[in-house]
Amino acid sequence: MAAHRTIVLFYAVTNWLWLADNVTSTGWDKPRHLARSLYYDQLLSQPSIRSLFTVVVGDPVRTPLFPASATIMYRLFGRDPDVAAMVNILYLAVALAATYGIGRRWRGTALGLIAVALLAVFPMYYSMSRYFTSSSP
């Protein structure tokens, strides 16, 4: 499972470097999701039944898990768009671990590692891991 940790670390470092250097935001999706994540962060600063309900039903189109997850990153590293985007690393680790587990169950450790390597190098998967949108990996 060291390969899994190495890939996650690679993604985390390269994404952080890319996010620090890329200061241009295009489109309306990213700012909308960032604004929603800040709203959820504000609601969850003093959790209550009402605030949790508001988070769950707050967006009529998208589910709240991804933007609400940014609250974890905001609490650890401060409120910043780059910090919010790093929540993708948490989901990346889960996706890679699940992929490895499925491959290992089907044909053993070798297939698990191949599956993880293939998922990690898919261009769309890699590039979307840098963007804070609910369609991210």
Backbone hydrogen bonds, N-H to C=O, Kabsch-Sander energy under -0.5 kcal/mol:
donor,donor_aa,acceptor,acceptor_aa,energy
5,R,1,M,-1.6
6,T,2,A,-2.4
7,I,3,A,-2.5
8,V,4,H,-2.3
9,L,5,R,-2.5
10,F,6,T,-2.6
11,Y,7,I,-2.8
12,A,8,V,-2.6
13,V,9,L,-2.6
14,T,10,F,-2.7
15,N,11,Y,-2.7
16,W,12,A,-2.1
17,L,13,V,-2.3
18,W,14,T,-2.4
19,L,15,N,-3.1
20,A,16,W,-2.3
21,D,17,L,-1.5
22,N,18,W,-2.6
23,V,21,D,-0.8
26,T,24,T,-0.5
32,R,28,W,-1.8
33,H,29,D,-2.5
34,L,30,K,-2.6
35,A,31,P,-2.6
36,R,32,R,-2.2
37,S,33,H,-2.4
38,L,34,L,-2.1
39,Y,35,A,-2.0
40,Y,36,R,-2.5
41,D,37,S,-2.3
42,Q,38,L,-2.2
43,L,39,Y,-2.4
44,L,40,Y,-2.7
45,S,41,D,-0.6
45,S,42,Q,-0.9
46,Q,43,L,-0.8
52,L,48,S,-2.6
53,F,49,I,-2.3
54,T,50,R,-2.4
55,V,51,S,-2.2
56,V,52,L,-2.3
57,V,53,F,-2.2
58,G,54,T,-0.8
68,A,64,P,-2.6
69,S,65,L,-1.8
70,A,66,F,-0.8
70,A,67,P,-0.6
71,T,68,A,-1.5
72,I,69,S,-1.3
73,M,69,S,-0.9
74,Y,70,A,-2.9
75,R,71,T,-2.3
76,L,72,I,-1.6
77,F,73,M,-3.1
78,G,74,Y,-2.0
80,D,78,G,-0.7
84,A,80,D,-2.3
85,A,81,P,-1.9
86,M,82,D,-1.0
87,V,84,A,-1.8
88,N,85,A,-1.7
89,I,86,M,-1.4
90,L,86,M,-0.6
90,L,87,V,-0.7
91,Y,87,V,-1.4
92,L,88,N,-2.7
93,A,89,I,-2.3
94,V,90,L,-1.6
95,A,91,Y,-2.6
96,L,92,L,-2.8
97,A,93,A,-2.2
98,A,94,V,-2.5
99,T,95,A,-2.4
100,Y,96,L,-2.5
101,G,97,A,-2.4
102,I,98,A,-2.5
103,G,99,T,-2.5
104,R,100,Y,-3.0
105,R,101,G,-2.1
106,W,102,I,-2.1
107,R,103,G,-2.5
108,G,103,G,-0.6
108,G,104,R,-1.4
112,G,108,G,-1.9
113,L,109,T,-2.4
114,I,110,A,-2.3
115,A,111,L,-2.8
116,V,112,G,-2.1
117,A,113,L,-2.5
118,L,114,I,-2.7
119,L,115,A,-2.5
120,A,116,V,-2.5
121,V,117,A,-1.2
122,F,118,L,-0.6
122,F,119,L,-1.0
126,Y,122,F,-2.5
127,S,123,P,-2.8
128,M,124,M,-2.5
129,S,125,Y,-0.9
130,R,127,S,-1.4
131,Y,128,M,-1.3
133,T,131,Y,-1.4
136,S,133,T,-2.0
